[in-house]
Amino acid sequence: MTRDLLLEIGLEEVPARFVRGAMNQLKDKMVKWLSDSRIEHGDVQVYATPRRIAVLIHEMAEKQSDMNEEAKGPSRKIAQDAEGNWSKAALGFARSQGVEPEQLYFQELAGVEYVYANKSSIGAETASILPDGLLSLITSMSFPKNMRWGSYDLRFVRPIRWLIALFGQDIIPFEITGVKTGNVSRGHRFLGADATVLEPAQYVERLREQHVIVDVKEREELIISQIKGLAEEKSWEIAIKEDLLEEVLFLVEYPNVLFGGFDPAFLNIPQEVLITSMREHQRYFPVFNSEGELQPFFVTVRNGDTKSIELVAKGNEKVLRARLSDAKFFYEEDHKLTIEHALSKLENIVYHEELGSVGDKVRRIRATADLLSKHLNLDEQAAQDISRASDICKFDLVSQMVYEFPELQGIMGEDYANKAGERKSVAKAINEHYQPRFSGDLAPSEITGAIVSLADKIDTIVGCFSIGIIPTGSQDPYALRRQAAGIVQIILAHGLKLSLNDLYDASLSVHESRGLKRNAADIRKDLADFFALRVKNVLSEQGVRYDVVDAVMASGFADLSSTIERASVIQTFAAGEERAEFKLTVEQFNRVSNLGSKASSTSVDPALFTEQVETELYEQWLQQRPAFNAEIESRDVTKAVLTLSALKPFIQNYFEKVMVMAPDEAVRANRLATLAGIAEDLAVIADFSKLVW
C-alpha cells in the first residue's frame, strides 16, 4: 500500500537568490531521509515560490522495509581473550549494532574468523515516524543567511508562517516555532485566499486557483513565452539574461509580462549604464532593435494578473525615470573629473592594509607590465600604450558612476578615457584588463589589454601569496583561482611566448623591490603548486585523459602552449590507430628512463663503447637531436615524438645485445650516461611511465 506525501513550508518572502538552493536542499534531504528510513517511494517533485518551498513524494510506502543485515566486527583473536571472554572491542561492537553480546557469532572470511552480528527489525508504520522525521528534516536545513524571530531559538532563512504535512489525506502532526501543521496553504498575497488541500495530488491545482504557480519550470516557461510573444508582436529583440530571469522567477508567484518606455533623450548615456540601471535596480529586461541598438523601452514581470496593467506600466516608468535621471547626473558629473585628479584619489583608497593603496597597486601593475612588454619584445608604440593603460587602468574606481554601479568598472573607464582623448587601444585596455571576468568570459581582444590584465592578475596573486593569503579548500575570498584561470586563458588565447615562470619572475621582482614578508623561493613553490591545478583543469576540460595529463605535466607546464600541444599529441598517439605500436615504443622509452635515472653523468665517451650497437644507438641519437631540438623550438610536438620514436629499433637492439650494468665500472657508467642523455630528451615531451594502458 502506498500514499502520496506533501510537505509545504510557508514563509515570509525569501530573497530570490536563496530560493532555488532551498528547494534543491529540501529535495536532497527528503530523498536521503527516505533512504535512511527504508521507505520505498516513487517520483519526488519539488516546488517553490518566494513564499514557500514544498516537496511531493509519490507512492510512498505505508510501512518501512524490514531490515535483516549482517555486520562484521573484529577478528576472533581481538574479540575474545585467552579464556574465551568477550573483549572490550567485541562488547563495543555489540553496543554499536544494538545487540546483546550473546547474540554475537563467528564466521570465517578468507581464512580468518571474525565476529558477526545479525541486525534485524520489523519495519514500523510510516505514519508513526513521519512527525519526528519531518520536524528534524526542516530544522536541519541551512541557508547562506539565517534569521531568528520572536523568542524562538530556530534559525531559518525567513520566519515560518504555515506548514502543510499530508500523508494521503491524514495530517502529520508536529509544530515548529508555534506553527502547527495542517492542510491549508496560502494563495497569492493580493489576488488569492487560503487554499485547503485535501490530498497531495491536489496541491498544484489548488494553488493555481488562488493565483499561485508553484511549479518553477511552468512559471519560467510562462515568463519566457510571454516575453517572446511581446517581442514578436513589437518586432523587438528582448535580451533575456539568465541570472536576471532566475531572479525574476523567484520574485513572482503569478507572472504577467508588461512593457513601458522612457525618454529617448536618455539614450545619449552609454547603453551599458542604462542596461545596468534597468537590470540591477529595477529587474527590467532591456529592449533592442534588430541591429542590437538599445531602444527606449523596457520589459518587466508583474506578480499579479493583467488588471489595470497600464497603470502598473506607468508606475514603473516613473520609477525608472528617476533612476535614469540619477545615472545621467552621475555621468555628467564624472566628466568634470580629470584622469590625473582621479589617479590622485586612488592614493586614499586602501587596497589591502599589508599591500598598500590602490595607487600602490597601480604602480606595481605598471612596473610588471613594462617587464612583460620588454620580455615579449613588443614594438615601441605597443609598449607605450601598455604603460599608459597600466597607469590609468583603475582611475574610474573613484567615479560616481562606478560607485553607484561597481559592475561598470572598466566599462566607464573606457568611455571616459575616450572622451578625454586617450588612444583607442589604451581606452579599450582599461575595460578589457578586467577580462575574463568570470568563467566562460572572453580574454582581452588586444595585446594592450592582455598584458595589463596579466600584470593586474599576477600582482593580485603574488601579493596575496606574499602575505600568506593562499586559497585552501573552498575558501578563496580574493577570487585568486579565477585570476589564475584568467591568466592561463589569456596566455593561450594570444599564443604569448611567455611562460608562467616569466610571469612569476616579473611580479616577484616588483614585489621584492618593495619588500617581501615571505621567502621568494617559498612563494614561487606555492605559485607553481597553485597554477598546476589550474592547468590540469584546462587539460581536463579539453578531454585529455588523466594519465596523459600527469605524464605531460611531469615534464613541466610553465610553457602553457607547449603543455597543451604535448597533451594533445600524446593523447592522439595513445588512443589512435597506432596505439599498439606506440605502446611498444613507450615501453622502450621507459626502459631508457629507468636505467638512465641511475646515471651520475650524461657525459659519454665513445672510446669506451665495446659493442657495435652502442655506437649505432649513440650516433643515431646524435643525428636525430638537431631535428628534435628544432621541432621542440617550433612546438611541432608530433614531429618531435616521431623523431624520438625512430630510435625505438636501435634501443630495442641495444637492450638485446648489451648488458648495461657491466662489471667494468667505467663501461657501466658510460652506458648509463648514454641512456641518461636520451632520457633527458624524452623528459622534454612527457614522463611516459605515467601512461596507463
C-alpha positions as semicolon CSV with decimal commas, in nm:
position;residue;x (nm);y (nm);z (nm)
1;M;0,000;0,000;0,000
2;T;0,122;0,348;-0,082
3;R;0,018;0,708;-0,029
4;D;0,149;1,042;-0,152
5;L;0,324;1,278;0,088
6;L;0,312;1,658;0,070
7;L;0,529;1,888;0,279
8;E;0,498;2,265;0,231
9;I;0,691;2,522;0,434
10;G;0,520;2,861;0,414
11;L;0,746;3,160;0,475
12;E;0,772;3,533;0,461
13;E;0,926;3,643;0,128
14;V;1,261;3,470;0,080
15;P;1,540;3,653;-0,110
16;A;1,522;3,534;-0,470
17;R;1,885;3,419;-0,475
18;F;1,817;3,170;-0,192
19;V;1,502;3,003;-0,323
20;R;1,638;2,751;-0,573
21;G;1,907;2,637;-0,332
22;A;1,648;2,589;-0,058
23;M;1,423;2,394;-0,294
24;N;1,704;2,161;-0,402
25;Q;1,820;2,118;-0,044
26;L;1,472;2,016;0,068
27;K;1,457;1,753;-0,205
28;D;1,802;1,615;-0,125
29;K;1,729;1,594;0,246
30;M;1,393;1,427;0,184
31;V;1,538;1,165;-0,050
32;K;1,819;1,089;0,196
33;W;1,578;1,063;0,488
34;L;1,355;0,823;0,294
35;S;1,656;0,610;0,207
36;D;1,789;0,609;0,564
37;S;1,441;0,529;0,693
38;R;1,400;0,237;0,448
39;I;1,083;0,386;0,297
40;E;1,023;0,299;-0,066
41;H;0,876;0,569;-0,287
42;G;0,813;0,688;-0,641
43;D;0,892;1,023;-0,804
44;V;0,993;1,322;-0,592
45;Q;0,881;1,667;-0,711
46;V;0,976;1,999;-0,559
47;Y;0,803;2,336;-0,587
48;A;0,897;2,687;-0,482
49;T;0,782;3,048;-0,489
50;P;0,907;3,348;-0,289
51;R;0,675;3,245;-0,004
52;R;0,705;2,866;0,005
53;I;0,913;2,558;-0,064
54;A;0,738;2,225;-0,100
55;V;0,807;1,863;-0,183
56;L;0,563;1,600;-0,312
57;I;0,656;1,230;-0,289
58;H;0,450;0,993;-0,499
59;E;0,359;0,636;-0,399
60;M;0,531;0,638;-0,064
61;A;0,515;0,306;0,121
62;E;0,293;0,297;0,429
63;K;0,546;0,080;0,610
64;Q;0,923;0,072;0,642
65;S;1,103;-0,218;0,476
66;D;1,205;-0,492;0,719
67;M;1,577;-0,499;0,795
68;N;1,793;-0,808;0,810
69;E;2,164;-0,748;0,764
70;E;2,488;-0,899;0,883
71;A;2,758;-0,674;1,028
72;K;3,125;-0,779;1,052
73;G;3,326;-0,695;1,363
74;P;3,680;-0,758;1,485
75;S;3,867;-1,088;1,435
76;R;3,833;-1,367;1,696
77;K;4,178;-1,300;1,844
78;I;4,074;-0,940;1,914
79;A;3,715;-1,020;2,011
80;Q;3,799;-1,281;2,278
81;D;4,069;-1,320;2,539
82;A;4,251;-1,646;2,619
83;E;3,965;-1,761;2,843
84;G;3,705;-1,704;2,574
85;N;3,557;-1,394;2,735
86;W;3,437;-1,106;2,520
87;S;3,689;-0,824;2,493
88;K;3,607;-0,453;2,516
89;A;3,628;-0,436;2,137
90;A;3,362;-0,708;2,099
91;L;3,135;-0,553;2,362
92;G;3,167;-0,213;2,192
93;F;3,082;-0,371;1,858
94;A;2,771;-0,533;2,008
95;R;2,657;-0,199;2,152
96;S;2,712;-0,022;1,820
97;Q;2,494;-0,279;1,645
98;G;2,221;-0,275;1,911
99;V;2,252;-0,645;2,001
100;E;2,334;-0,837;2,318
101;P;2,681;-0,999;2,343
102;E;2,528;-1,347;2,347
103;Q;2,386;-1,277;2,000
104;L;2,735;-1,241;1,851
105;Y;2,873;-1,531;1,645
106;F;3,185;-1,620;1,448
107;Q;3,222;-1,672;1,077
108;E;3,529;-1,741;0,863
109;L;3,633;-1,498;0,592
110;A;3,946;-1,554;0,379
111;G;4,082;-1,799;0,633
112;V;4,027;-1,566;0,933
113;E;3,745;-1,589;1,185
114;Y;3,554;-1,268;1,255
115;V;3,277;-1,187;1,498
116;Y;2,941;-1,103;1,338
117;A;2,609;-0,958;1,449
118;N;2,277;-1,008;1,277
119;K;2,069;-0,693;1,284
120;S;1,706;-0,745;1,205
121;S;1,397;-0,542;1,275
122;I;1,040;-0,526;1,157
123;G;0,959;-0,207;0,965
124;A;0,743;0,044;1,151
125;E;0,436;0,216;1,012
126;T;0,548;0,517;0,806
127;A;0,290;0,743;0,968
128;S;0,444;0,677;1,311
129;I;0,790;0,802;1,216
130;L;0,688;1,093;0,993
131;P;0,629;1,356;1,266
132;D;0,977;1,338;1,415
133;G;1,138;1,276;1,077
134;L;0,984;1,577;0,902
135;L;1,040;1,802;1,203
136;S;1,408;1,708;1,212
137;L;1,439;1,746;0,835
138;I;1,303;2,103;0,834
139;T;1,501;2,224;1,134
140;S;1,825;2,082;0,992
141;M;1,809;2,297;0,679
142;S;2,077;2,562;0,635
143;F;2,094;2,881;0,430
144;P;2,354;3,142;0,328
145;K;2,193;3,380;0,577
146;N;1,962;3,287;0,865
147;M;1,744;3,485;1,100
148;R;1,564;3,439;1,431
149;W;1,225;3,578;1,523
150;G;1,021;3,618;1,837
151;S;1,166;3,427;2,130
152;Y;1,240;3,114;1,926
153;D;1,586;2,961;1,900
154;L;1,540;2,824;1,549
155;R;1,750;2,994;1,280
156;F;1,588;2,983;0,939
157;V;1,601;3,178;0,614
158;R;1,276;3,361;0,699
159;P;1,002;3,318;0,962
160;I;0,778;3,014;0,912
161;R;0,414;3,119;0,880
162;W;0,232;2,796;0,789
163;L;0,300;2,426;0,738
164;I;0,129;2,156;0,537
165;A;0,220;1,794;0,612
166;L;-0,014;1,545;0,445
167;F;0,029;1,169;0,417
168;G;-0,256;1,079;0,191
169;Q;-0,546;1,266;0,349
170;D;-0,401;1,247;0,701
171;I;-0,229;1,546;0,859
172;I;0,109;1,457;1,008
173;P;0,108;1,635;1,345
174;F;0,408;1,840;1,459
175;E;0,485;2,202;1,544
176;I;0,769;2,445;1,468
177;T;0,801;2,790;1,631
178;G;0,437;2,782;1,734
179;V;0,314;2,689;1,386
180;K;0,118;2,363;1,372
181;T;0,088;2,151;1,064
182;G;-0,238;2,143;0,873
183;N;-0,378;2,113;0,523
184;V;-0,429;2,484;0,448
185;S;-0,191;2,681;0,225
186;R;-0,199;3,048;0,135
187;G;-0,268;3,185;-0,209
188;H;-0,135;3,498;-0,378
189;R;-0,089;3,776;-0,125
190;F;-0,333;4,010;-0,305
191;L;-0,528;3,801;-0,554
192;G;-0,580;3,476;-0,367
193;A;-0,713;3,334;-0,044
194;D;-0,636;3,034;0,174
195;A;-0,639;2,704;-0,015
196;T;-0,742;2,381;0,154
197;V;-0,550;2,082;0,016
198;L;-0,737;1,760;0,096
199;E;-0,473;1,532;-0,055
200;P;-0,124;1,585;-0,202
201;A;-0,226;1,533;-0,565
202;Q;-0,449;1,843;-0,543
203;Y;-0,167;2,074;-0,436
204;V;-0,064;2,232;-0,768
205;E;-0,421;2,295;-0,887
206;R;-0,548;2,427;-0,552
207;L;-0,271;2,687;-0,551
208;R;-0,327;2,771;-0,917
209;E;-0,691;2,851;-0,828
210;Q;-0,551;3,107;-0,582
211;H;-0,320;3,266;-0,841
212;V;-0,001;3,086;-0,741
213;I;0,202;2,888;-0,996
214;V;0,409;2,665;-0,768
215;D;0,581;2,466;-1,045
216;V;0,908;2,651;-1,110
217;K;0,951;2,515;-1,463
218;E;0,595;2,609;-1,557
219;R;0,644;2,961;-1,419
220;E;0,969;3,001;-1,614
221;E;0,814;2,881;-1,940
222;L;0,523;3,118;-1,886
223;I;0,757;3,417;-1,843
224;I;0,969;3,326;-2,145
225;S;0,670;3,261;-2,371
226;Q;0,512;3,595;-2,276
227;I;0,838;3,782;-2,339
228;K;0,887;3,611;-2,675
229;G;0,526;3,681;-2,768
230;L;0,571;4,051;-2,687
231;A;0,898;4,063;-2,882
232;E;0,730;3,913;-3,188
233;E;0,435;4,148;-3,161
234;K;0,655;4,459;-3,136
235;S;0,939;4,339;-3,363
236;W;1,181;4,379;-3,071
237;E;1,484;4,186;-2,953
238;I;1,441;4,138;-2,579
239;A;1,758;4,027;-2,402
240;I;1,675;3,750;-2,154
241;K;1,980;3,732;-1,932
242;E;1,989;3,405;-1,738
243;D;2,072;3,548;-1,397
244;L;1,802;3,816;-1,427
245;L;1,545;3,557;-1,539
246;E;1,641;3,341;-1,241
247;E;1,589;3,632;-1,002
248;V;1,257;3,738;-1,154
249;L;1,142;3,376;-1,149
250;F;1,168;3,372;-0,770
251;L;1,025;3,719;-0,717
252;V;0,681;3,635;-0,854
253;E;0,413;3,374;-0,791
254;Y;0,175;3,464;-1,073
255;P;0,374;3,622;-1,360
256;N;0,242;3,860;-1,620
257;V;0,474;4,043;-1,858
258;L;0,429;4,413;-1,935
259;F;0,631;4,684;-2,104
260;G;0,693;5,055;-2,066
261;G;0,905;5,329;-2,216
262;F;1,145;5,606;-2,119
263;D;1,256;5,937;-2,267
264;P;1,474;5,871;-2,578
265;A;1,697;6,159;-2,462
266;F;1,846;5,917;-2,206
267;L;1,994;5,716;-2,495
268;N;2,275;5,975;-2,504
269;I;2,410;5,798;-2,196
270;P;2,621;5,486;-2,278
271;Q;2,381;5,195;-2,317
272;E;2,574;4,985;-2,063
273;V;2,472;5,241;-1,800
274;L;2,106;5,226;-1,898
275;I;2,104;4,846;-1,917
276;T;2,274;4,813;-1,578
277;S;2,034;5,059;-1,419
278;M;1,735;4,871;-1,559
279;R;1,863;4,526;-1,472
280;E;2,026;4,582;-1,134
281;H;1,791;4,838;-0,981
282;Q;1,457;4,758;-1,141
283;R;1,489;4,399;-1,266
284;Y;1,384;4,509;-1,615
285;F;1,471;4,338;-1,941
286;P;1,621;4,582;-2,196
287;V;1,484;4,609;-2,549
288;F;1,695;4,622;-2,868
289;N;1,623;4,657;-3,237
290;S;1,743;4,407;-3,497
291;E;2,079;4,589;-3,521
292;G;2,141;4,546;-3,148
293;E;2,076;4,910;-3,063
294;L;1,909;4,984;-2,730
295;Q;1,553;5,113;-2,764
296;P;1,367;5,346;-2,521
297;F;1,154;5,063;-2,384
298;F;1,176;4,804;-2,109
299;V;1,002;4,478;-2,021
300;T;0,922;4,366;-1,670
301;V;0,722;4,095;-1,497
302;R;0,432;4,174;-1,268
303;N;0,345;3,949;-0,975
304;G;-0,026;3,953;-1,047
305;D;-0,291;3,949;-1,317
306;T;-0,346;4,185;-1,612
307;K;-0,597;4,410;-1,437
308;S;-0,500;4,781;-1,467
309;I;-0,169;4,673;-1,614
310;E;-0,138;5,008;-1,798
311;L;-0,128;5,186;-1,461
312;V;0,137;4,945;-1,342
313;A;0,343;5,023;-1,651
314;K;0,316;5,397;-1,586
315;G;0,427;5,348;-1,228
316;N;0,731;5,155;-1,345
317;E;0,808;5,426;-1,599
318;K;0,801;5,688;-1,326
319;V;1,042;5,493;-1,107
320;L;1,276;5,424;-1,399
321;R;1,276;5,791;-1,497
322;A;1,410;5,879;-1,154
323;R;1,679;5,608;-1,177
324;L;1,792;5,718;-1,520
325;S;1,796;6,082;-1,414
326;D;2,033;5,986;-1,133
327;A;2,250;5,795;-1,379
328;K;2,255;6,094;-1,616
329;F;2,358;6,324;-1,331
330;F;2,642;6,090;-1,221
331;Y;2,761;6,055;-1,579
332;E;2,772;6,430;-1,637
333;E;2,943;6,495;-1,304
334;D;3,210;6,236;-1,381
335;H;3,308;6,428;-1,692
336;K;3,422;6,714;-1,468
337;L;3,680;6,480;-1,311
338;T;4,016;6,473;-1,492
339;I;4,209;6,146;-1,514
340;E;4,503;6,296;-1,321
341;H;4,277;6,411;-1,038
342;A;4,110;6,069;-1,029
343;L;4,451;5,899;-1,006
344;S;4,548;6,114;-0,709
345;K;4,234;5,995;-0,529
346;L;4,347;5,633;-0,564
347;E;4,618;5,705;-0,306
348;N;4,346;5,737;-0,042
349;I;4,178;5,404;-0,120
350;V;4,320;5,109;0,075
351;Y;4,375;4,806;-0,146
352;H;4,498;4,589;0,142
353;E;4,646;4,701;0,470
354;E;4,962;4,497;0,403
355;L;4,983;4,575;0,032
356;G;4,914;4,947;0,034
357;S;4,669;5,166;-0,154
358;V;4,511;5,118;-0,493
359;G;4,767;5,373;-0,612
360;D;5,044;5,138;-0,492
361;K;4,883;4,851;-0,680
362;V;4,864;5,056;-1,000
363;R;5,235;5,132;-0,978
364;R;5,308;4,760;-0,935
365;I;5,087;4,681;-1,236
366;R;5,279;4,938;-1,445
367;A;5,619;4,801;-1,340
368;T;5,514;4,440;-1,405
369;A;5,352;4,523;-1,740
370;D;5,666;4,705;-1,855
371;L;5,876;4,397;-1,773
372;L;5,637;4,174;-1,968
373;S;5,644;4,410;-2,268
374;K;6,022;4,401;-2,268
375;H;6,028;4,021;-2,239
376;L;5,792;3,988;-2,537
377;N;5,994;4,239;-2,746
378;L;5,683;4,441;-2,829
379;D;5,722;4,741;-3,056
380;E;5,765;5,088;-2,907
381;Q;5,406;5,204;-2,964
382;A;5,258;4,888;-2,809
383;A;5,491;4,923;-2,509
384;Q;5,389;5,289;-2,464
385;D;5,019;5,200;-2,485
386;I;5,065;4,928;-2,225
387;S;5,245;5,166;-1,990
388;R;4,978;5,433;-2,024
389;A;4,692;5,184;-1,987
390;S;4,860;5,042;-1,677
391;D;4,891;5,390;-1,526
392;I;4,521;5,473;-1,569
393;C;4,355;5,130;-1,561
394;K;4,187;5,193;-1,225
395;F;4,107;5,564;-1,245
396;D;3,731;5,513;-1,292
397;L;3,706;5,346;-0,949
398;V;3,664;5,693;-0,797
399;S;3,390;5,795;-1,040
400;Q;3,035;5,840;-0,913
401;M;2,903;5,602;-1,177
402;V;3,125;5,311;-1,066
403;Y;3,050;5,393;-0,702
404;E;2,680;5,353;-0,784
405;F;2,729;5,054;-1,018
406;P;3,053;4,867;-0,930
407;E;2,991;4,621;-1,215
408;L;3,059;4,908;-1,459
409;Q;3,426;4,935;-1,359
410;G;3,635;4,935;-1,673
411;I;3,332;4,999;-1,894
412;M;3,304;5,356;-1,767
413;G;3,683;5,388;-1,770
414;E;3,689;5,314;-2,143
415;D;3,413;5,567;-2,212
416;Y;3,573;5,843;-2,002
417;A;3,921;5,775;-2,145
418;N;3,790;5,800;-2,500
419;K;3,626;6,132;-2,421
420;A;3,949;6,251;-2,256
421;G;4,139;6,190;-2,582
422;E;4,333;5,877;-2,489
423;R;4,437;5,641;-2,767
424;K;4,168;5,389;-2,859
425;S;4,384;5,091;-2,764
426;V;4,457;5,246;-2,423
427;A;4,090;5,319;-2,352
428;K;3,987;4,972;-2,460
429;A;4,252;4,816;-2,235
430;I;4,100;4,989;-1,930
431;N;3,785;4,788;-1,993
432;E;3,945;4,468;-2,119
433;H;4,205;4,432;-1,843
434;Y;3,929;4,300;-1,615
435;Q;3,862;4,017;-1,861
436;P;3,792;3,734;-1,827
437;R;3,560;3,850;-1,551
438;F;3,402;3,508;-1,497
439;S;3,416;3,150;-1,620
440;G;3,323;3,145;-1,987
441;D;3,405;3,512;-2,041
442;L;3,634;3,617;-2,327
443;A;4,000;3,707;-2,289
444;P;4,106;4,064;-2,384
445;S;4,091;4,103;-2,761
446;E;4,403;4,322;-2,796
447;I;4,758;4,281;-2,672
448;T;4,742;4,603;-2,467
449;G;4,452;4,482;-2,255
450;A;4,600;4,131;-2,238
451;I;4,933;4,245;-2,090
452;V;4,772;4,486;-1,842
453;S;4,530;4,211;-1,741
454;L;4,816;3,965;-1,685
455;A;5,006;4,223;-1,479
456;D;4,700;4,304;-1,269
457;K;4,606;3,941;-1,204
458;I;4,957;3,814;-1,124
459;D;5,010;4,114;-0,894
460;T;4,697;4,019;-0,702
461;I;4,804;3,655;-0,671
462;V;5,169;3,720;-0,582
463;G;5,068;3,998;-0,344
464;C;4,828;3,770;-0,157
465;F;5,074;3,477;-0,153
466;S;5,347;3,710;-0,024
467;I;5,143;3,786;0,289
468;G;5,023;3,429;0,339
469;I;4,679;3,451;0,177
470;I;4,662;3,121;-0,013
471;P;4,329;2,957;-0,105
472;T;4,254;2,641;0,089
473;G;3,961;2,407;0,037
474;S;3,661;2,605;-0,077
475;Q;3,788;2,929;0,076
476;D;3,901;3,186;-0,181
477;P;3,780;3,529;-0,067
478;Y;4,004;3,717;-0,312
479;A;3,900;3,502;-0,612
480;L;4,262;3,401;-0,674
481;R;4,159;3,081;-0,854
482;R;3,956;3,286;-1,102
483;Q;4,251;3,524;-1,150
484;A;4,487;3,232;-1,218
485;A;4,243;3,071;-1,460
486;G;4,221;3,406;-1,637
487;I;4,599;3,423;-1,673
488;V;4,609;3,077;-1,830
489;Q;4,324;3,169;-2,065
490;I;4,488;3,495;-2,178
491;I;4,830;3,340;-2,249
492;L;4,670;3,061;-2,453
493;A;4,425;3,290;-2,634
494;H;4,704;3,521;-2,753
495;G;4,966;3,248;-2,802
496;L;5,212;3,452;-2,597
497;K;5,569;3,326;-2,575
498;L;5,553;3,386;-2,205
499;S;5,598;3,109;-1,950
500;L;5,444;3,108;-1,607
501;N;5,798;3,132;-1,468
502;D;5,848;3,456;-1,661
503;L;5,529;3,585;-1,507
504;Y;5,637;3,486;-1,154
505;D;5,979;3,647;-1,207
506;A;5,832;3,976;-1,324
507;S;5,584;4,012;-1,038
508;L;5,820;3,884;-0,768
509;S;6,092;4,126;-0,875
510;V;5,844;4,415;-0,842
511;H;5,724;4,299;-0,501
512;E;6,080;4,229;-0,383
513;S;6,178;4,588;-0,457
514;R;5,910;4,693;-0,207
515;G;5,992;4,417;0,043
516;L;5,857;4,063;0,079
517;K;5,729;3,919;0,406
518;R;5,791;3,563;0,290
519;N;6,086;3,393;0,126
520;A;6,068;3,432;-0,254
521;A;6,155;3,066;-0,311
522;D;5,864;2,956;-0,090
523;I;5,627;3,189;-0,275
524;R;5,747;3,054;-0,609
525;K;5,684;2,695;-0,496
526;D;5,333;2,785;-0,377
527;L;5,266;2,959;-0,708
528;A;5,376;2,652;-0,905
529;D;5,151;2,423;-0,700
530;F;4,861;2,667;-0,733
531;F;4,889;2,708;-1,110
532;A;4,938;2,333;-1,162
533;L;4,577;2,276;-1,061
534;R;4,455;2,546;-1,299
535;V;4,649;2,393;-1,591
536;K;4,515;2,047;-1,503
537;N;4,163;2,188;-1,512
538;V;4,223;2,331;-1,860
539;L;4,354;1,997;-1,987
540;S;4,065;1,807;-1,828
541;E;3,812;2,047;-1,983
542;Q;3,968;1,970;-2,321
543;G;3,901;1,600;-2,269
544;V;4,262;1,494;-2,205
545;R;4,293;1,163;-2,018
546;Y;4,408;1,186;-1,657
547;D;4,720;0,973;-1,720
548;V;4,819;1,188;-2,018
549;V;4,772;1,498;-1,801
550;D;5,001;1,352;-1,535
551;A;5,259;1,239;-1,792
552;V;5,278;1,575;-1,966
553;M;5,277;1,790;-1,652
554;A;5,556;1,582;-1,500
555;S;5,777;1,732;-1,773
556;G;5,682;2,083;-1,671
557;F;5,386;2,305;-1,751
558;A;5,523;2,659;-1,731
559;D;5,512;2,685;-2,111
560;L;5,135;2,663;-2,145
561;S;5,110;2,640;-2,523
562;S;5,367;2,361;-2,529
563;T;5,187;2,180;-2,247
564;I;4,854;2,191;-2,431
565;E;5,016;2,077;-2,755
566;R;5,212;1,795;-2,590
567;A;4,898;1,668;-2,417
568;S;4,702;1,671;-2,742
569;V;4,972;1,485;-2,935
570;I;5,035;1,221;-2,668
571;Q;4,660;1,160;-2,634
572;T;4,635;1,116;-3,012
573;F;4,921;0,866;-3,020
574;A;4,794;0,680;-2,712
575;A;4,437;0,644;-2,835
576;G;4,471;0,644;-3,215
577;E;4,513;0,374;-3,477
578;E;4,885;0,337;-3,398
579;R;4,813;0,282;-3,026
580;A;4,964;-0,069;-3,015
581;E;5,284;0,040;-3,189
582;F;5,312;0,349;-2,969
583;K;5,272;0,132;-2,658
584;L;5,573;-0,077;-2,764
585;T;5,772;0,241;-2,826
586;V;5,679;0,378;-2,484
587;E;5,793;0,054;-2,322
588;Q;6,138;0,107;-2,474
589;F;6,133;0,474;-2,365
590;N;6,055;0,369;-2,009
591;R;6,346;0,121;-2,003
592;V;6,577;0,402;-2,113
593;S;6,441;0,639;-1,847
594;N;6,454;0,381;-1,567
595;L;6,818;0,293;-1,627
596;G;6,914;0,648;-1,718
597;S;6,797;0,764;-1,376
598;K;7,085;0,562;-1,224
599;A;7,350;0,764;-1,411
600;S;7,567;1,014;-1,228
601;S;7,654;1,199;-1,550
602;T;7,541;1,245;-1,911
603;S;7,899;1,276;-2,039
604;V;7,956;0,997;-2,297
605;D;8,296;0,871;-2,414
606;P;8,256;0,680;-2,744
607;A;8,602;0,527;-2,689
608;L;8,451;0,315;-2,411
609;F;8,196;0,153;-2,642
610;T;8,260;-0,222;-2,668
611;E;7,963;-0,322;-2,884
612;Q;7,863;-0,207;-3,230
613;V;7,503;-0,149;-3,116
614;E;7,628;0,108;-2,864
615;T;7,783;0,310;-3,144
616;E;7,474;0,272;-3,359
617;L;7,236;0,398;-3,089
618;Y;7,466;0,684;-2,988
619;E;7,525;0,804;-3,344
620;Q;7,158;0,773;-3,433
621;W;7,067;0,978;-3,129
622;L;7,323;1,249;-3,214
623;Q;7,194;1,253;-3,570
624;Q;6,834;1,300;-3,455
625;R;6,897;1,565;-3,189
626;P;6,923;1,876;-3,412
627;A;6,592;1,793;-3,576
628;F;6,435;1,711;-3,239
629;N;6,551;2,038;-3,080
630;A;6,428;2,237;-3,379
631;E;6,088;2,067;-3,361
632;I;6,061;2,141;-2,989
633;E;6,159;2,503;-3,050
634;S;5,889;2,538;-3,318
635;R;5,643;2,343;-3,096
636;D;5,590;2,077;-3,359
637;V;5,539;1,808;-3,097
638;T;5,405;1,549;-3,339
639;K;5,729;1,553;-3,541
640;A;5,933;1,560;-3,219
641;V;5,764;1,242;-3,094
642;L;5,810;1,073;-3,431
643;T;6,177;1,173;-3,429
644;L;6,226;1,011;-3,088
645;S;6,020;0,710;-3,197
646;A;6,272;0,649;-3,476
647;L;6,516;0,545;-3,202
648;K;6,294;0,252;-3,100
649;P;6,460;-0,026;-3,309
650;F;6,806;0,096;-3,204
651;I;6,703;0,100;-2,837
652;Q;6,548;-0,247;-2,868
653;N;6,860;-0,386;-3,035
654;Y;7,074;-0,216;-2,771
655;F;6,898;-0,385;-2,481
656;E;6,906;-0,725;-2,656
657;K;7,282;-0,720;-2,706
658;V;7,421;-0,501;-2,427
659;M;7,432;-0,559;-2,053
660;V;7,404;-0,206;-1,925
661;M;7,514;-0,287;-1,572
662;A;7,852;-0,421;-1,688
663;P;8,109;-0,536;-1,428
664;D;8,359;-0,277;-1,553
665;E;8,273;0,045;-1,367
666;A;8,382;0,281;-1,648
667;V;8,189;0,089;-1,915
668;R;7,882;0,073;-1,691
669;A;7,892;0,446;-1,617
670;N;7,936;0,525;-1,988
671;R;7,637;0,312;-2,086
672;L;7,421;0,472;-1,816
673;A;7,532;0,816;-1,935
674;T;7,420;0,731;-2,291
675;L;7,076;0,631;-2,168
676;A;7,056;0,933;-1,936
677;G;7,118;1,169;-2,227
678;I;6,839;1,011;-2,433
679;A;6,615;1,012;-2,124
680;E;6,663;1,390;-2,092
681;D;6,523;1,437;-2,441
682;L;6,231;1,204;-2,365
683;A;6,154;1,403;-2,049
684;V;6,111;1,718;-2,255
685;I;5,794;1,563;-2,400
686;A;5,649;1,368;-2,107
687;D;5,709;1,119;-1,831
688;F;5,594;0,824;-2,039
689;S;5,594;0,591;-1,737
690;K;5,275;0,760;-1,617
691;L;5,073;0,648;-1,919
692;V;4,818;0,378;-1,835
693;W;4,747;0,115;-2,099
